[in-house]
């Protein structure tokens, strides 16, 4: 399982692997005494629960078994969505998609990397090195992009990039944002957290949150004044607007983003503009250029490796 002599460009620095561990991230336990564990880490040590994940609705969950509390708890001490997780061992022992050895009570050990590209490249690297991979994608809650692998003793190691931040209001992401979870290796690039939040707020009618995102964006676009930044701000303003004002902002966003190399954001604006037109019961004129951008959202066939 030793790596071949090769160098990888990791953010401009050549390294013997296509990722660099920046720090030890979060970790997790599969515990027998879940209520006592929550009291110890929460009441005694002061950790806060940011989210709970109910496993009772999972297809692999045994419906006729009394396993106690079926939920796992994400615990934090700072702004990271979770510093560690407490999951019920009796439930995890039944989990079909993530087998733990009977003697292993560590749910996960995680290592933070510096970019989403590093995570995607790490997945390919582990495949080449024949390391057993558990899964790849993006979890909700938490929003961290990841690849999970097993070490020789069966411990789960997660390499991740990005994690949701919980602010002064102590609120985590609404479940309406969970549609941005992934169960497969993500293509690059992906949309930013700010634009994700704006779209989720628009879909749920949370105008206050949408206005807060716009304020955050406006502070930065005023300093940057790039075509990309102006285009993104115009798109978010369109989500807050109606009628001719919304249409004008969508067109402004398309015009500015067309001047950039970030085709994903341009295609995303075309998509949102098309959805808005349909809601207005207006015919969407799909020009060849628009069809080309919308095509980026269709699954791409995998190419067979050259013989």
Secondary structure, DSSP 8 states (H G I E B T S, - for coil): ----S--EEETTEEESSS----EEEEEEEEES-HHHHHIIIIIIT--EEEEEEE-TTSTTS-TT---S--EEEEEESSSBS-SEEEEEHHHHTT-TTS---TT--EEEEEEE-S-HHHHHHHHHHHHHTT--EEEEEE-TTT--EEEEEE-TT--EEEEEE---B--TT-----GGGGGG-BSS---S----HHHHHHHHHHHHT-HHHHHHHHHHHHHHHHHH--HHHHHHHHHHHHHH--HHHHHHHHHHHHHHHTTSS-HHHHHHHHHHHHHHHHHTT------HHHHHHHGGGS---------
